[in-house]
Amino acid sequence: MSHFQRHVFFCLNQRDDGRACCADRGSKAMWQYAKTRVKALGLAGPGKVRINQAGCLDRCDAGPVCVVYPEAVWYTFIDQHDIDEIIDSHLRQGIVVERLRVDG
């Protein structure tokens, strides 16, 4: 069994050369929100969910992005409503949020 039931990585990549990056699209604020919300719901910790920041996940063109493991489901998001939907549907119920899914 894995240490975490689900592990979520948020791309926080910041590029200085003008190319698209998740950091320029609000990924840090949404990562912080997800981390706080998962803890508040009692979903965080061993055997549960871990929310992590990541460097470049090489998907900035579809960004901002996060990926949920072990399912390897990639999501894009705009705001807290989208993050809530990912948490409530995927992390709590195991149901992929198709409208936010980015093709693998």
Secondary structure, DSSP 8 states (H G I E B T S, - for coil): --SSSEEEEEE----SSSS--GGGGTHHHHHHHHHHHHHHTT-BSTTSEEEEEES--S-GGG-SEEEEETTTEEEE--SHHHHHHIIIIIIHH----GGGEE--
